[in-house]
Amino acid sequence: RAQLYNERGQNFEPLTKTADQYEIKKAKELTELAVKKFPKSEGGINAQNLINQILKPALKLETEKVNVPDQPFRTLVSYKNTKAIYFRIIKISRDEIKKMDRRDYDKLWKDIAAIKPIKTWSVTLPDPQDYQNHAAEIKVDGLPNGTYFILASMEENFSLQKNIIAKQLIYVSNISYIKNNKNEYYVLNRDNGLPYNNSSVQVWETKYNYTKSENEEIKAEVYTTGKNGLFKLKKSKEYRNILLQVKADADELFLDENNYNTFYNSYEQTQPIQPITFLFTDRSIYRPGQTVYFKGIALQKGTKANESIILPYFNTIIQLKDANNQKLTELKMLTNEFGSYHGSFKLPEGSLNGQFSLYDTATKASQYFSVEEYKRPKFFVDVQKPKGTYRLLDSIKVTGTAKAYSGNNIDGAKVKYRVVRKVRYPIWFGWGGYSRKGGRIGYPMGNSDEVEITSGGATTGADGSFNITFKALPDESVDKKSQPTFYYEVIADITDLNGETRSGNTSVAVAYQMLQMEIIIPDRLSIDSLKKITIKSTNLNDIEENTTATVTIQQLKTPAKIFRERYWEQPDQFIMSRDEYYGYFPYDVYKNENEVKNYEPGDKVFEKTDSTNGQWAIGNGQFKAGWYKIVATAKDKYGEVVRTERYVQLYSDKSVEASYNPVEIIADKNSAEPGQKINYSIKTGFQNIWLIHTLSKVDESNNTTYQTIKPTQPFKNEMEVKETDRGGMALSYAFVQHNRVYKGIKSFDIPWNNKELNIDYSTFRDKLLPGSEEKWAVKISGNKGEKVAAEMLVSMYDASLDQFKPHSWSALNIWPRLYNTISWMENGFEAINSQEYNRRESDYVNPLAKSYDQLLFTNEDVISDVMGFNMKNGNQEKRKMADGRIAINASPMVSQMKFTPPKIVRDEEDKANIKIAADSASSITINQKPQTANQPQIRKNFNETAFFFPDLKTDAEGNVEFSFTMPEALTQWKLMTFTHTKTLASGYVEKTTVTQKPLMVQPNAPRFLKEGDRIEFSAKIVNLSDKEITGTTQLALLDAATDKPVDGWFKNIFSTQYFTVAAGQSVAVKFPIEIPFNFNSAMTYRIVAKSGNSTETSKNLPLVNGG
């Protein structure tokens, strides 16, 4: 039981998981009792070892790397099982540090402990007596400029025996420097952020000396900062490992190489403008032997807009590569006046399937696609989220639908389902509060593992629907107060009458409350914009449920000062009072008062009760700048309280309104077009900041200015957007204040909407007959509706293939965008962890040795492989090898067996025959033969690509017309249309259509046939009409060479069957047949369904033949 308590205690984490804080203490009390009663026993020895483990101490320090001279600073002490810590401050030079680094580990610590300190003191630490790890911040008195070691010890004499000593190397200096990605450095005052002009910067290069086998620091160039504290590092063709030694007046900052190491390459190269190709294919997945249709658009893409042009009459070669990236074949291509080319490749048969590709040799562009053996899906499954309100422990009914791609319902199908539970928490709850830096902290704990709570079966109805009912069982280990939401994933596998299986799923959210509410309002808005608010209430699956709610808005008392970022985790123990702490550290956080959720509440400025799912008027009253808490509460029909909250910051663009943020950018718009203006201002909550402000544009121009900003004197700027600004603009800023760096970017979108084309279908039908002749018309226009001359690519393929691999195109994304904005990096603004010396002797007591009687056995007939795994009576040979290894050979009988791979034939429209392989040398071949005039018209065009028209041109009005014959597959089709102009404006749209008939036959042909097999050749008769249909179905098996029946060979005795199908439903028919031996001819099959004047005939060829 003591071990169990100890394991529970390991779950403790200060501030977040405190329930098991004193479990280790319970373990210690039990183990002490065991040791007292049975000190020499095995249990007593184990108990003593556990006590020693529990009492093991720990010590670690975290301190800011560089601190401001003569100002007190903090160190975070992480500790365990100690009540006092002893400290020393040792002043050290850089040369002394380098000498120490050459000493061995023990000598280094001995010498450090022997150095006379300039200051010593001790700190008594809070002791909760829980034997857990804790952390507290302590004060270190201010120090003059220099480099120092902070030493901490659990023993006053800093002995190296049975003690833990921690050390840190810190720097004290007013100097700081920050760097941007243009290798521009600014030397600034660490406290007030003002620039150091005329400061000296010595660059040192670290290079490895192979003779001495060590790194050497070599003096390099020297810089002097100019106005604004700026110097720019020289360009280099090589990477350099550098250090900076900065001197300003009597101050110096030379960060040690162990703490600061940078590699840079500022050598600028002009990249040549390269041609590129955009490749388009008709699909993303094919079967071996099918045809890949493609189109390419060759163009020149530059970093500037005027460098991007099409490449007419451009020569290239397009290659087809297999799964091993080996070239199979190639075609020579010449682009037309629109910079495009097109062609096709027939895929090989009998090669390795996998990821194939098209490769343009001139531009090195590739387009990847899959080549696999697959069977076209006939239907899909849609599982809907339930409507209404419900809560945990309720029985919930989920409805799903199985529907064919041709539009008919899948009735009478078998359903297998399972329900899996997961848990999530509301994002706004106590652990999700905002901090002054943004972001959220902490999450409650609970069992979040996936658990299957039920499974079962069902059958689809006449309309293809099915119901799944389950009880919403909660996870009892999760605290109800945390308002968890449980997600029940419902997974359904549907098998239709033909034996095809497809899957669908949905996720159902359930909680103790039946409602969820959302306050729809921006996180940040101006003080005169808070006039309306929307309260949305839904069930937990986002389906609207109206209710009555009460909303309150409360102003929060924003702290009068701006807190600095804390570089380490919040401590859980405190040595100083809050007032004492603020006296020493006026800019630092004491506990968690910097988080918005912990702001002191102020006046309630709004309260209203009304119906949800609509806008609420708040009034025209003026709000003050600052933070506000909005709370919405309601009750579900069971009386459970539902509550949500939002924190909103209001700002003012008036100079008289103070800012509560380090920096605040207020812009009148975030997106603009050429000819418009953007106005923005930059405010601060500090008394005075010196800000580096850079405006970046897409043409790589950067305009840097330096601004002194005060709360009552913001920086204001107006920008006029030009045509050359398309692609975006951004402003970046950086400044230093109170030993912290503040930096950020504000982006403005200037879109390339002048390069967008509109595609409108004036003729289009979403339901088609198989084999129908179609003529469709399209209108192409510019972004503002103007006429354009364009080339259009249009293609349509079987959308059911998206279940395997989705396929899509997109408009050209080639126009320059602003990516290379100014970004800032800083050094010396961080916390460093201590190094610890721990030579405490282990108190571990060896347990009593034990031995047990064993059964005698021999190792006869046991073979071990070289990895040590054994096999009893293995049918293998064993031979000796050097060094005691064992080699095992496979049985010669097995190694001599031959394997004949199956022959595979696909349903390409021009396929000549299909073979049924046998165990012997004989085979059966199925051939396609033309139909005679007195036979019913057979659907035989089952192409998966309906058409691929790569280079249709607009007329003078921007119109395009094209004609096609629909394939005869009964399925859903995806229509894709892409168009572009000679100036590289482009557009893309997708549509879907369905091919279907009132009476349809949907066969489910087997994937392979083998001599001697007995199978049921199944098909489904579908009735899409509004009345019942009765008729006959006939399966005919024919000799492909003579077109004579061979039903007798295959024992197709029940070749004709009657059917009755209700309106909108389907029935299955099955024909038992036997695959004969020694049938040395070709065979074809035909299924005909007749009812009155309606006839439907289907003939499929996707058969896999295996031996």
C-alpha positions, 0 to 999 in steps of 0.5 A: 500500500505504501508503494501505491501511495508513493505512485499516486504522489508522483501525479502531484504538480504544483498549481494544476494537480494538487489532489495527491499532494500528501500521498507520499507523506502517507507512504513514508508513514507506512514504510516507517512503521514497517521498518520499525516492526520488521527491519531485517525482513524483505519487506522491511528492506524494501520499505527502507529503500522507499524511505531513502527515495522519498527523503532524497533532496533536490536543488536547481536554480533559474536566473535571468542571464543578464541583469541590470546593474545595481538593481535587485533581481530574482532567482527561482529556486526549485527544491525538495526536502530542504528547509534552507539554502546558502548562497554565494556570489563570486566575481569572475573574469572571462579568462578565469572561466576559460581556465576552469573549463579545462579542468576535470569535473571534480577539480572544477567544483572544488576550485569554484567552492574555494574562491572567496565570495563577494557576498554570502547569505541564506534563505529559509524556504517554505516547507509544506512537509509533503516530500514533493518538489516546490519552487520559490523566487528569492531576491538577489541584491543588485550588483555592479557591472561584471560577470558572476557565479551564483552558487547555492548549497544545501550545506553552509560550508559548501562541502562536496560530500553529501551535498548538492551545489548549484552554480550559474554564470550570469552577466550584469550590464546595461548593454543589450543588442538585438538583430534582425534578419537583414544582419542589422544590429542595434546596441540599446540600453537594457533598461530604458531602450535608448540607443548607444551611439559610438559604442565599440563592437569587437567581433570574435570568430570561433574556429577549431584548431585541429593541432590543439584539438580545441576551439580558438577565439580569433579577433575579427573586424571592429564596428562602431555604432552610428546614429540610432545604435546601428551597425551592420555585419559585413557580407560573407560567402562563408558561415561564421561562428561569431561572438560579440564584445560590446563596450559602451562607456565603462560598461561591457557585455561579452556573452560567453560562447557556451551561452551564445553561438550563432551561425549566419550567412549574409552572402546575397546571391541573385537567383536566376529566373527559372521556368516552371510548369503546372501539371494537371491530370484527369484523376489521382488514381488509376488501374494498370493499363488505363490512360492518364490524360494530362495538361501542362502550363509552362511559365516563367515565375519571378520574385516581381510581378512583371517577371511572371509570364507564360512561355509560348512555343516552349520545348520540353519533354514529359516523362512517365515514371513508375513507382521506382522513379524509373522512366517508362516512356516520354513525349516531346512537347511544344507549348501553344500561344497560351503556354500550354501543352497536353497529351496522354500515357497508357499505363503499363500492366504487370509492373509494380503498382504504387506512386507514379509521376509525370516529370517535365524535364525542362522545368523539373516539375512533377505530378504524382498519382497512384496506380493500384488495383481497386474496385469502383465504389458503388455507394457511400455512407452518411451518418448525421448528427442527431437533432434535439437536446439530450444529456449524459445517461440519455439514450441517443438515436443516430440516423445514417443513410446509405446511398448509391452514387447513381442516386438510389437508396441502399436498402436491406444492407447489413450495418455493423457499428461501434461507439467510442467515447472521448472527453474534452473541456470548455476552452474558457474555463478557469484553466483557459484564462488569458495572460497579458501576453495572450494564450491560455494556461493549464488544463484539468486532468481526467481519463481522456483515453478512447473507450468503446462503450457499445457495438451492434448491428442493424439493417437499412430500410427502404429509404437506405436509412438506419438507426443506431441507439446508444446510452451516453455513459460518462467517464466517472473519473472526470470531475463534473464541475469542470463541465466536460463534454464527451464526444461519442464517435459513431462508426458504421460499416455498411454491407449491401446486398452485393457484398460491397462494404463502405463506412461512415462516421460522425461525432456526437457531443454530450455533456451534463448540460444539454445546451452550449452557448457562445458569445460572438464578439471579437476579442478586441475592438474599439470603444465605440464599436461595442453596440451589439452582441450575439448569443448563440445557443445550440445543442452540443452538436451545433444545431440551434436550440433557442432558450432564454439567457442572461448576459452581464458585462463587467468592467475589470480593473486593469493593473496600472502597470505593465508586467514583464514576461516571467521567464520561468514557471509560476512558483507555488511557494512564496518567501516575500509578501506581495507588497515587499515583492513589488517594492523590489520588483515593480515590473514583475508578476508576484503570482498570477495577477497578470492573467486577465481572468484574475483581474479585480472585478469593477462595475457592472455596465450591462445586464439583460435577459432575452432570447438567444440566437439573435443580436442584442443591442447593448446601447449607445453608451460610451465604454472606457478603454480596458478589459471587460468580462462578458458572462452568459448564463441559461438553464436547460430543460432539466434545470442544469446551469449553462454558462460561458464567458468571454474577455474583451479588450476595448481600445481607443484611437484617441490620444487622451485614452491610455493604453494598457499594453506594451504596444498597441497597433490600431489600423482602420483596415486590414485589407485594401486595394490600389488607390485606397489608403490605410491609416494606423497608429502605434500606442504604448502603455510605457512612459516612454519607448524608443521604437524601431519601425520598419515598413516592408513591401512586396518589392523588397523595399524596407523603410525604417524610421525611429519613433519616440512614443509616449502614452499621450503621443502615439505614432500615426502614419498614412499609407497610400496603396499602389498597384505595385503593393499587390501581394501585401505590406507589413510593419514590424517593430522592436524596442527594449524596455525594463530588460525585455524585448518587445517585437511584432508584425502587423500585416496588410493584405493587398490581394491579387484579385485582378488576376482572378477569373469568373467561370459561369456555366450557362448550360449544365445538368445535374442528372444525366442518362447513361450514354446521353449526348450533351452540349454545355456552354461556359462564360469566362470573365474577368474579376470585374465582369470584363471580357477576356480571351482565355484557354479552358481545361475541363474534365469529368471523372467518377467521383466515387474514386475520391474515396480512395484518393481525392482529386482537385485542381486550383487556380494559379498561385504564382503572384508575389506575396510579402514573405520576407518581412523584418523579423527580430532576434535577441540574445541575452534575454532569457533564463538559464538553468543551473549546473548541479554537483551532486555526490551524495552517497546512495542509501540503497540497501540490497534486497535479500537474494532468493532462489526457487526450485525449477523443473528439469528439462533438456534443450533437445529439439530447440533451435535458437536464432541469432537474435535469441528466439527459440522454436520447438521442433522447427523444421530447419537446419542448424550449423555452427558458425564462428564466435558461437553464432547459430545459422538457421537455413530454411527447409530445402523443400520449401525453397524449391516451391514455385509461385505463379503470380495471378494475372490481372485484367482491368475494365479499360474500354479497349481491353481484349480479354480476361483470363481465369488462371488455373492450377494446371497449364489450362486457362479460361479467357473472357473476351469482349465481342460485339453485340448482334442487332437483335440483342438488347443494348448493353451498357459497356462504356464504363470509362472512369474519365468521361472526358478531358478537353485540355485547350478549349478557347473562348470566342470574342464574348468569352464563351466556350461550348463543348460536347461529349457522350456520357459514359454508361456507369451509374455513378456521381461525376465530378466536373472540374474547370480551369481557365487561364489567360495569356497574362496568367489570370486564372480561375477554377470551379467544381460541379457534380452530376449523376448518371442514373436510369429508372431501372438499373442493374448493378452487378457485383463481379468477383475480383478473381475466378479459379477453376473448381470454385463455386460462386454466386454471381450477384447483381442488384436490381434498382427501381428509381421509378415511382411505382413497383416493377416486376420482371425477369433477370437473365445471366448469359455466359457466352463463348467469346470466339463463337458467341455461343452459350457456355452456361452448361460448362459453368452449370448456370442452371438458374440463368433466369430469375424473377424479381419484384422491386418496390418503388425507390427500392432494390433487390438482389439476384444471385446466380450459382455457377461453377468454374469448370476445369480445362475450359480452354476458350474465352468467355464473356457474361451478360446480365439483362433485366426486363420489365414491360417495355423497360430493359437494362443490360449491364456488362462489366469486365473488372475481373482478377484471375488468380492461380 
